[in-house]
C-alpha cells in the first residue's frame, strides 16, 4: 500500500521548473551582456564619428 503509482508533484514539475530556471538565467545573462556592451559600442561609434 505504501507504493505510489502516481508521481509526486515535485517529480512532475521539477524538470519543467529546472528548464524554466535555466532559460531565465540564460536570458538574464544575455541581457546583462547586451546592456554591458551597449555603452561600449555607443562610445566606439561616438569616437569614430
BELRAGI-V382465 format. One record per helix or strand of 3 or more residues. SS is the DSSP state (helix for helix, strand for strand). FROM is the first residue (numbers start at 1). TO is the last residue. If there is no record, write none. Layout:
# BELRAGI-V382465
ss from to
SS FROM TO
SS FROM TO
This chain:
# BELRAGI-V382465
ss from to
helix 9 48
